[in-house]
Amino acid sequence: MTIRVVLADDQPLVRAALRMVIADAPDLEVVGEAANGAEAVELTASLEPDVVVMDIRMPGMDGIEATRQITTGPGKTQIVVLTTFDDDDYVYGALRAGASGFLVKDMALDEILAAVRVVAAGESLIAPSVTRRLIKEFARRPSSGAAAKPRRTITGITDREREVLILIGQGQSNTELAENLVISVTTAKTYVTRLLAKLNARDRVQLVIIAYEAGLVTP
């Protein structure tokens, strides 16, 4: 089965590089290209791709709003955010908007292709190193408004599930969870599935956000 991809980036060279490497992958196909968020939303509605590789900073409608409109729409298109992390103030918003993957543009192209495959399969992907940088970025930002936002309260999970959530928030994969907790990878996946259901989280990325908002993870 071929994974159908839309590329959304305002830089033609970036789209061209991704298009060329995807053309060499037998299981991937670029079905459309967008130079801004509005075009990405329109193409997604008409083409119904499996995955949109979405830049954040684009003229007109940015990648955050485009991601929100796509993920709240009737389709099942998944979003992989591809951006320059160090100078991007909108990463948190993109993940909250429903992106299932988060990658930085200095990653190898084959890693980006792997991420597209993972997200197309219904999983989420946020590399442990990126998770740590992401949490550090969250903590760096001052609270908006006169009072700091209260921490999220987590209820209805067991002590073991809380332990798993902390490790997920630290960016650990299922294999790392299994090693640290001395359990099988299958059991680790079961814990993740339970947490997704109990915390009403869309994917693993949202579990990372929940762990941070609840104060379970700090840089």
Secondary structure as the mmCIF struct_conf table of DSSP 4:
data_model
#
loop_
_struct_conf.conf_type_id
_struct_conf.id
_struct_conf.beg_label_comp_id
_struct_conf.beg_label_asym_id
_struct_conf.beg_label_seq_id
_struct_conf.end_label_comp_id
_struct_conf.end_label_asym_id
_struct_conf.end_label_seq_id
HELX_LH_PP_P HELX_LH_PP_P1 THR A 2 THR A 2
STRN STRN1 ILE A 3 ALA A 8
BEND BEND1 ASP A 10 ASP A 10
HELX_RH_AL_P HELX_RH_AL_P1 PRO A 12 ALA A 23
TURN_TY1_P TURN_TY1_P1 ASP A 24 ASP A 24
TURN_TY1_P TURN_TY1_P2 PRO A 26 ASP A 27
STRN STRN2 LEU A 28 ALA A 34
BEND BEND2 ALA A 35 ASN A 36
HELX_RH_AL_P HELX_RH_AL_P2 GLY A 37 LEU A 47
BEND BEND3 ASP A 50 ASP A 50
STRN STRN3 VAL A 51 MET A 54
BEND BEND4 ILE A 56 ILE A 56
BEND BEND5 PRO A 59 MET A 61
HELX_RH_AL_P HELX_RH_AL_P3 GLY A 63 THR A 71
TURN_TY1_P TURN_TY1_P3 THR A 72 THR A 72
BEND BEND6 GLY A 73 GLY A 75
STRN STRN4 GLN A 78 THR A 83
HELX_RH_3T_P HELX_RH_3T_P1 PHE A 85 ASP A 87
TURN_TY1_P TURN_TY1_P4 ASP A 89 TYR A 90
HELX_RH_AL_P HELX_RH_AL_P4 VAL A 91 ARG A 96
TURN_TY1_P TURN_TY1_P5 ALA A 97 GLY A 98
BEND BEND7 SER A 100 SER A 100
STRN STRN5 GLY A 101 VAL A 104
TURN_TY1_P TURN_TY1_P6 LYS A 105 ASP A 106
BEND BEND8 MET A 107 MET A 107
HELX_RH_AL_P HELX_RH_AL_P5 LEU A 109 ALA A 120
TURN_TY1_P TURN_TY1_P7 ALA A 121 GLY A 122
STRN STRN6 LEU A 125 ILE A 126
HELX_RH_AL_P HELX_RH_AL_P6 PRO A 128 ARG A 140
BEND BEND9 ARG A 141 ARG A 141
HELX_LH_PP_P HELX_LH_PP_P2 PRO A 142 SER A 144
BEND BEND10 GLY A 145 ALA A 147
HELX_LH_PP_P HELX_LH_PP_P3 ALA A 148 THR A 153
BEND BEND11 GLY A 156 GLY A 156
HELX_RH_AL_P HELX_RH_AL_P7 ASP A 159 GLY A 169
TURN_TY1_P TURN_TY1_P8 GLN A 170 GLY A 171
HELX_RH_AL_P HELX_RH_AL_P8 ASN A 174 LEU A 181
TURN_TY1_P TURN_TY1_P9 VAL A 182 VAL A 182
HELX_RH_AL_P HELX_RH_AL_P9 VAL A 185 LYS A 198
TURN_TY1_P TURN_TY1_P10 LEU A 199 ASN A 200
BEND BEND12 ARG A 202 ASP A 203
HELX_RH_AL_P HELX_RH_AL_P10 ARG A 204 GLU A 213
TURN_TY1_P TURN_TY1_P11 ALA A 214 GLY A 215
BEND BEND13 LEU A 216 LEU A 216
#
